[in-house]
Amino acid sequence: MTQRIWTAALAVIGDEILSGRTQDKNVAQIAAWLNVQGIRLAEVRIVADKTEAIVEAVNILRERNDYLFTTGGIGPTHDDITVDAIAAALGVPVEFHPHAVEVLEAYYASRGGLNEARKRMARVPAGADLIENRMSGAPGIKAGNIFIMAGVPHITAGMLDALTGTLEGGLPVLSRTIGCWVAESEVADLLRNAEKTHEGVAIGSYPFFRDGRVGANFVVRATEAALADRCIADLTQALEQSGRSVVADGI
């Protein structure tokens, strides 16, 4: 019996990508993240900031894949039309999500307050759920099998992390954790190399400031225990060889 392969598509939305002003980095990180979930990225489409183009792409891609991810066009300005276009594709109105409003009010309380432009980021297709965003306040959105995400790569990464292990059809994701009293930026290349040399593994880095010291926990995720164990062992060795002391299971 052939095992079913679950697939996802990605629509990268934005004129700035098509013009070449901005180089997209989300394709690679979403592809790698999906691979760790046991889901195949089957196709990618780059779409202009035009309602009809987004509606067409969304309806085609969501129908022929198990999941559709979109990046871009969910900010506070008038040309951020992704939510409206996806609502049109789904045939539902746009509404303010009450919890998204609460999240944004809390986030902007010390940043000048929640004005009308910023409140736009709480708009969702009716009936949608939220994807947690620990990076910048404004949440992502889940509408059916569509995951509507930020265009800024590090914010997208945080949203992906919130979704880890939650997609039906993917293989169960296992994790291993180590901690280190080190500034994340000092070991960024080491982490990148560890992820690159261990196919099927994703590494999340979670910095913190505690007791007057800077540290970080590193979480290795994979669908096979042997892959996660091998990567955590190699990462531990690399950190120790660079003069750092590693704490098993995190700090």
C-alpha positions as CSV (number, residue, x, y, z in Angstrom):
1,M,0.0,0.0,0.0
2,T,1.4,3.4,-1.1
3,Q,1.7,5.9,1.7
4,R,-0.2,9.1,0.9
5,I,2.0,12.2,0.4
6,W,0.6,15.4,1.9
7,T,1.4,18.5,0.0
8,A,1.5,22.2,0.5
9,A,1.7,25.2,-1.8
10,L,3.1,28.7,-1.2
11,A,1.9,32.0,-2.6
12,V,4.4,34.7,-2.1
13,I,2.4,38.0,-2.4
14,G,4.0,41.3,-3.2
15,D,5.0,43.7,-6.0
16,E,8.3,44.2,-4.3
17,I,9.2,40.6,-4.9
18,L,8.3,40.7,-8.6
19,S,10.1,44.0,-9.1
20,G,13.3,42.6,-7.6
21,R,13.5,45.3,-4.9
22,T,13.2,42.6,-2.2
23,Q,14.7,39.1,-2.4
24,D,12.4,36.5,-1.0
25,K,13.7,34.3,1.8
26,N,10.5,32.6,2.9
27,V,10.4,29.9,0.2
28,A,13.5,28.2,1.5
29,Q,12.5,28.5,5.2
30,I,9.0,27.3,4.6
31,A,10.1,24.4,2.4
32,A,12.6,23.3,5.1
33,W,10.0,23.6,7.9
34,L,7.4,21.6,5.9
35,N,10.0,18.9,5.2
36,V,10.5,18.5,9.0
37,Q,6.7,18.2,9.4
38,G,6.7,15.4,6.8
39,I,4.8,17.5,4.2
40,R,6.1,18.2,0.7
41,L,6.1,21.8,-0.7
42,A,4.7,21.0,-4.2
43,E,4.6,24.4,-5.8
44,V,5.3,28.1,-5.3
45,R,3.7,31.1,-7.0
46,I,4.7,34.7,-6.8
47,V,1.6,36.9,-7.0
48,A,1.2,40.7,-7.5
49,D,-0.6,42.9,-5.1
50,K,-3.8,42.7,-7.2
51,T,-7.0,41.3,-5.7
52,E,-8.0,39.3,-8.8
53,A,-4.5,37.7,-9.1
54,I,-4.5,36.7,-5.4
55,V,-8.0,35.3,-5.6
56,E,-7.1,33.2,-8.7
57,A,-3.9,31.9,-7.1
58,V,-5.5,31.1,-3.8
59,N,-8.4,29.2,-5.3
60,I,-6.2,27.1,-7.6
61,L,-3.6,26.3,-5.0
62,R,-5.9,25.5,-2.1
63,E,-7.9,23.1,-4.2
64,R,-5.0,21.0,-5.4
65,N,-3.0,20.8,-2.2
66,D,-3.7,19.9,1.4
67,Y,-2.4,23.2,2.6
68,L,-1.7,26.7,1.2
69,F,0.6,29.1,2.8
70,T,0.7,32.8,1.9
71,T,3.3,35.4,2.8
72,G,3.1,39.1,2.6
73,G,0.4,41.8,2.4
74,I,-1.0,41.6,6.0
75,G,0.5,44.8,7.3
76,P,-1.2,48.1,8.4
77,T,-1.1,50.0,5.1
78,H,-3.8,50.4,2.4
79,D,-1.9,48.3,-0.1
80,D,-1.9,45.3,2.3
81,I,-4.8,43.5,0.6
82,T,-4.1,39.8,1.3
83,V,-6.8,39.4,3.9
84,D,-9.5,41.0,1.7
85,A,-8.5,39.0,-1.3
86,I,-8.5,35.7,0.5
87,A,-11.9,36.5,2.1
88,A,-13.1,37.2,-1.4
89,A,-11.7,33.8,-2.6
90,L,-13.5,32.0,0.2
91,G,-16.7,34.0,-0.3
92,V,-16.8,35.4,3.2
93,P,-16.7,38.9,4.7
94,V,-13.8,40.4,6.6
95,E,-14.2,41.0,10.3
96,F,-12.1,42.1,13.3
97,H,-11.0,39.1,15.4
98,P,-11.6,40.1,19.0
99,H,-8.5,38.3,20.4
100,A,-6.3,39.9,17.6
101,V,-7.5,43.3,18.7
102,E,-6.6,42.5,22.3
103,V,-3.2,41.3,21.3
104,L,-2.5,44.4,19.3
105,E,-3.8,46.7,22.1
106,A,-1.4,45.1,24.5
107,Y,1.5,45.2,22.1
108,Y,1.1,48.8,21.1
109,A,0.2,50.1,24.6
110,S,3.8,51.2,25.1
111,R,4.4,51.9,21.4
112,G,2.1,54.9,20.8
113,G,-1.3,53.1,21.0
114,L,-3.5,51.1,18.6
115,N,-4.5,53.5,15.8
116,E,-6.8,52.7,12.9
117,A,-3.9,51.7,10.6
118,R,-2.5,49.3,13.2
119,K,-5.9,47.9,13.9
120,R,-6.1,46.7,10.3
121,M,-3.8,43.9,11.3
122,A,-6.6,42.4,13.4
123,R,-8.8,41.9,10.3
124,V,-9.4,38.3,9.3
125,P,-11.7,36.4,6.9
126,A,-14.9,35.6,8.9
127,G,-14.5,32.5,10.9
128,A,-10.7,32.4,10.8
129,D,-8.4,31.4,13.7
130,L,-5.2,33.1,14.7
131,I,-1.5,31.9,14.5
132,E,0.5,33.2,17.4
133,N,3.2,35.7,16.6
134,R,5.7,36.1,19.5
135,M,7.9,38.5,17.4
136,S,5.8,41.6,16.6
137,G,2.3,41.4,18.0
138,A,0.2,41.1,14.8
139,P,-0.9,37.4,14.6
140,G,-1.0,35.2,11.5
141,I,-4.3,33.8,10.3
142,K,-5.6,30.3,9.6
143,A,-8.7,30.1,7.4
144,G,-9.6,26.6,6.5
145,N,-6.5,25.0,4.9
146,I,-4.9,28.4,4.3
147,F,-2.2,29.8,6.5
148,I,-1.8,33.6,6.1
149,M,1.6,34.7,7.3
150,A,3.8,37.8,7.4
151,G,6.3,38.6,4.6
152,V,9.1,39.5,7.0
153,P,11.1,36.3,7.3
154,H,12.0,36.3,11.0
155,I,8.3,37.0,11.9
156,T,7.2,34.2,9.5
157,A,9.7,31.9,11.3
158,G,8.0,32.6,14.6
159,M,4.6,31.8,13.2
160,L,5.9,28.6,11.7
161,D,7.3,27.7,15.1
162,A,3.9,28.2,16.6
163,L,2.5,25.7,14.1
164,T,5.1,23.0,14.5
165,G,3.6,19.6,14.9
166,T,0.0,20.8,14.5
167,L,-0.7,20.0,10.8
168,E,-2.7,16.9,10.1
169,G,-1.1,14.4,7.8
170,G,2.4,15.3,8.8
171,L,4.6,12.9,10.7
172,P,4.9,13.5,14.5
173,V,7.7,16.0,15.2
174,L,10.1,15.0,17.9
175,S,12.3,17.6,19.7
176,R,15.5,17.7,21.7
177,T,16.7,20.7,23.6
178,I,20.1,22.0,24.9
179,G,20.9,25.3,26.5
180,C,24.0,27.5,26.6
181,W,25.0,30.8,28.3
182,V,25.9,32.5,25.1
183,A,24.6,35.4,22.9
184,E,22.6,33.9,20.0
185,S,24.4,36.1,17.5
186,E,27.8,34.6,18.6
187,V,26.8,31.1,17.5
188,A,24.5,31.9,14.5
189,D,26.9,30.5,11.9
190,L,27.4,27.3,14.0
191,L,23.6,26.8,14.2
192,R,23.2,27.4,10.5
193,N,25.9,24.9,9.7
194,A,24.4,22.3,12.0
195,E,21.0,22.6,10.4
196,K,22.5,22.6,6.9
197,T,24.5,19.4,7.5
198,H,21.6,17.5,9.1
199,E,19.0,17.0,6.4
200,G,15.4,16.6,7.8
201,V,16.2,18.6,10.9
202,A,15.1,22.2,11.9
203,I,16.8,24.1,14.7
204,G,15.0,26.8,16.7
205,S,17.0,29.3,18.8
206,Y,15.3,31.0,21.8
207,P,17.4,33.7,23.4
208,F,16.7,35.0,26.9
209,F,18.2,37.3,29.6
210,R,18.2,35.9,33.1
211,D,20.0,36.7,36.3
212,G,22.0,39.4,34.5
213,R,23.2,36.9,31.9
214,V,22.5,36.3,28.2
215,G,21.7,32.8,27.1
216,A,19.7,30.7,24.6
217,N,18.0,27.4,24.3
218,F,18.4,25.5,21.1
219,V,15.6,23.1,20.1
220,V,16.3,20.5,17.4
221,R,13.2,19.0,15.7
222,A,12.9,16.1,13.3
223,T,10.4,13.3,12.5
224,E,13.0,10.6,13.3
225,A,14.5,10.2,16.8
226,A,17.8,9.2,15.3
227,L,18.1,12.4,13.3
228,A,17.3,14.6,16.2
229,D,19.7,12.7,18.5
230,R,22.5,12.8,16.0
231,C,22.1,16.6,15.4
232,I,21.9,17.4,19.1
233,A,25.1,15.4,19.8
234,D,26.9,17.1,16.9
235,L,25.6,20.5,18.0
236,T,26.7,19.9,21.6
237,Q,30.1,18.9,20.5
238,A,30.5,22.0,18.2
239,L,29.5,24.3,21.0
240,E,31.8,22.7,23.5
241,Q,34.7,22.8,21.0
242,S,34.1,26.6,20.7
243,G,34.5,26.9,24.5
244,R,30.9,26.9,25.6
245,S,29.4,24.9,28.4
246,V,26.2,23.1,27.3
247,V,23.2,22.3,29.5
248,A,21.3,19.1,28.5
249,D,17.5,19.6,28.2
250,G,17.9,23.4,28.3
251,I,18.3,26.1,30.8
